[in-house]
Amino acid sequence: MDRKAKDQMMAVVADADLTDDDLNHEISEVLTELIKLAHDLGQGIAAEFGLAGSDFMALLKLEAPMTMKELGQKMGCDPSFVTTVADALERHGLARREPSLRDRRSKNLVLTRDGVSVRERIMTEFMARAPWCALDTGERRCLLTLLQKMLRCRDRR
């Protein structure tokens, strides 16, 4: 048995001794560290591209043109902050504002050609270095299923 397999077995055995409260505490600690790791990775990649972390997050979320309000919801921030992000993306030549076809009172944020290119490059960088890349395909599928199950609990409240 290789070293990695032995370490995993030892972790499973050690986890079997944990109470539910201990387990919940450990999960909370590990999730907090994982979120911090992903955040720091995003901040670092953003800096490599001369962007702020919020600009990086906006580029990740801007898969298609969307209103500033929609982007704020996807980023989990106040819509007024999206104005600051949109200003920065425009300054960098990565996005532009256009009137929404659905509601002329709203503005869509649309990636420029350079914005699409930078988005693809930061996505590639982030996905290559994301913490879950240490997992094999089966483990990532399992993780995704578990994460989706946890998020569904939110809908039942």
VOKEMAR-947499 format. One line per 4 residues: their letters; for each residue x, y, z of C-alpha. Coordinates in nm, 4 decimals, m for minus. Example, Ala and Ser with C-alpha at 12.3 -4.5 7.8 and 13.67 -1.06 7.14 Angstrom:
2
as) 1.2300,m0.4500,0.7800 ~ 1.3670,m0.1060,0.7140 $
END
This chain:
157
mdrk) 0.0000,0.0000,0.0000 ~ 0.1448,0.3401,m0.0953 ~ 0.1917,0.6297,0.1465 ~ m0.1099,0.8267,0.0206 $
akdq) m0.3447,0.5313,0.0685 ~ m0.2096,0.4704,0.4207 ~ m0.2579,0.8372,0.5117 ~ m0.6163,0.8278,0.3844 $
mmav) m0.6909,0.5115,0.5827 ~ m0.5447,0.6650,0.8975 ~ m0.7593,0.9765,0.8482 ~ m1.0737,0.7625,0.8100 $
vada) m0.9908,0.5670,1.1261 ~ m0.9187,0.8874,1.3185 ~ m1.2426,1.0452,1.1913 ~ m1.4410,0.7425,1.3133 $
dltd) m1.3547,0.8444,1.6712 ~ m1.5028,1.1944,1.6318 ~ m1.8377,1.2859,1.7847 ~ m2.0968,1.4613,1.5690 $
ddln) m2.0037,1.7927,1.7337 ~ m1.6331,1.7289,1.6698 ~ m1.7087,1.6335,1.3110 ~ m1.9176,1.9468,1.2530 $
heis) m1.6387,2.1589,1.3985 ~ m1.3763,1.9928,1.1777 ~ m1.5923,2.0361,0.8677 ~ m1.6393,2.4029,0.9520 $
evlt) m1.2650,2.4498,0.9977 ~ m1.1760,2.2717,0.6742 ~ m1.4411,2.4539,0.4694 ~ m1.3214,2.7875,0.6060 $
elik) m0.9646,2.7032,0.5052 ~ m1.0750,2.5807,0.1627 ~ m1.2723,2.8993,0.0961 ~ m0.9751,3.1086,0.2080 $
lahd) m0.7440,2.9072,m0.0175 ~ m0.9727,2.9592,m0.3201 ~ m1.0087,3.3298,m0.2342 ~ m0.6333,3.3781,m0.2021 $
lgqg) m0.5769,3.1920,m0.5277 ~ m0.8258,3.4201,m0.7033 ~ m0.6618,3.7295,m0.5529 ~ m0.3202,3.6102,m0.6661 $
iaae) m0.4323,3.5365,m1.0206 ~ m0.6115,3.8714,m1.0350 ~ m0.2890,4.0465,m0.9319 ~ m0.0961,3.8565,m1.2006 $
fgla) m0.3333,4.0137,m1.4541 ~ m0.3203,4.3580,m1.2922 ~ m0.6756,4.3275,m1.1625 ~ m0.8491,4.3513,m0.8272 $
gsdf) m1.0069,4.0397,m0.6786 ~ m1.3555,4.1788,m0.7440 ~ m1.2646,4.2308,m1.1113 ~ m1.1495,3.8674,m1.1261 $
mall) m1.4779,3.7499,m0.9714 ~ m1.6825,3.9591,m1.2152 ~ m1.4943,3.8141,m1.5109 ~ m1.5609,3.4613,m1.3844 $
klea) m1.9329,3.5363,m1.3558 ~ m1.9694,3.7236,m1.6866 ~ m2.0344,3.4201,m1.9052 ~ m2.2748,3.6290,m2.1141 $
pmtm) m2.3979,3.9880,m2.1116 ~ m2.5983,4.0577,m1.7977 ~ m2.7425,4.3514,m1.6125 ~ m2.5457,4.5102,m1.3355 $
kelg) m2.8127,4.3858,m1.0928 ~ m2.7733,4.0259,m1.2157 ~ m2.3956,4.0487,m1.1833 ~ m2.4318,4.1807,m0.8289 $
qkmg) m2.6517,3.8829,m0.7430 ~ m2.4052,3.6351,m0.8961 ~ m2.1151,3.7990,m0.7120 ~ m2.3110,3.8167,m0.3870 $
cdps) m2.2533,4.1891,m0.3506 ~ m2.4538,4.5075,m0.3412 ~ m2.5478,4.6298,m0.6893 ~ m2.3925,4.9693,m0.6106 $
fvtt) m2.0528,4.7975,m0.5771 ~ m2.0945,4.6521,m0.9261 ~ m2.0673,5.0069,m1.0610 ~ m1.7144,5.0249,m0.9193 $
vada) m1.6305,4.6873,m1.0726 ~ m1.7810,4.7860,m1.4094 ~ m1.5796,5.1093,m1.4035 ~ m1.2583,4.9121,m1.3429 $
lerh) m1.3341,4.6595,m1.6179 ~ m1.4046,4.9454,m1.8600 ~ m1.0787,5.1197,m1.7628 ~ m0.8917,4.7974,m1.8434 $
glar) m1.0777,4.7658,m2.1750 ~ m1.2321,4.4360,m2.0678 ~ m1.6015,4.5300,m2.0668 ~ m1.8450,4.7953,m2.1772 $
reps) m2.1936,4.8986,m2.0698 ~ m2.4789,4.8682,m2.3183 ~ m2.8498,4.9374,m2.2809 ~ m3.0427,4.6221,m2.1988 $
lrdr) m3.2730,4.5069,m2.4782 ~ m3.5227,4.3768,m2.2188 ~ m3.5307,4.6952,m2.0092 ~ m3.3846,5.0146,m2.1582 $
rskn) m3.3540,5.1579,m1.8044 ~ m3.0965,4.8881,m1.7206 ~ m2.7426,4.8516,m1.8464 ~ m2.5837,4.5238,m1.9483 $
lvlt) m2.2195,4.4642,m1.8840 ~ m2.0672,4.3050,m2.1941 ~ m1.7153,4.1679,m2.2296 ~ m1.5004,4.3150,m2.5046 $
rdgv) m1.2847,4.0932,m2.7262 ~ m0.9960,4.1547,m2.4824 ~ m1.2311,4.0793,m2.1928 ~ m1.3250,3.7432,m2.3415 $
svre) m0.9564,3.6603,m2.3915 ~ m0.8583,3.7605,m2.0374 ~ m1.1593,3.5726,m1.8952 ~ m1.0515,3.2554,m2.0754 $
rimt) m0.6933,3.2934,m1.9500 ~ m0.7903,3.3556,m1.5858 ~ m1.0407,3.0675,m1.5981 ~ m0.7663,2.8391,m1.7298 $
efma) m0.5253,2.9551,m1.4583 ~ m0.7808,2.9227,m1.1804 ~ m0.9044,2.5816,m1.2882 ~ m0.5497,2.4496,m1.3241 $
rapw) m0.4611,2.5575,m0.9699 ~ m0.7944,2.5153,m0.7899 ~ m0.7760,2.3069,m0.4715 ~ m1.0139,2.0433,m0.6063 $
cald) m0.7695,1.9685,m0.8884 ~ m0.5851,1.7505,m0.6360 ~ m0.8808,1.5110,m0.6582 ~ m0.9284,1.2515,m0.9289 $
tger) m1.2362,1.2645,m1.1522 ~ m1.4423,1.0318,m0.9343 ~ m1.3591,1.2291,m0.6219 ~ m1.4508,1.5575,m0.7936 $
rcll) m1.7856,1.4082,m0.9039 ~ m1.8507,1.2963,m0.5466 ~ m1.7518,1.6389,m0.4106 ~ m1.9810,1.8126,m0.6584 $
tllq) m2.2718,1.5871,m0.5625 ~ m2.2157,1.6552,m0.1923 ~ m2.1853,2.0312,m0.2439 ~ m2.5036,2.0375,m0.4527 $
kmlr) m2.6848,1.8380,m0.1834 ~ m2.5759,2.0868,0.0822 ~ m2.6946,2.3790,m0.1294 ~ m3.0338,2.2170,m0.1825 $
crdr) m3.0815,2.2291,0.1960 ~ m3.0800,2.6076,0.1666 ~ m3.3914,2.5904,m0.0526 ~ m3.5845,2.3988,0.2159 $
r) m3.5518,2.6707,0.4785 $
END
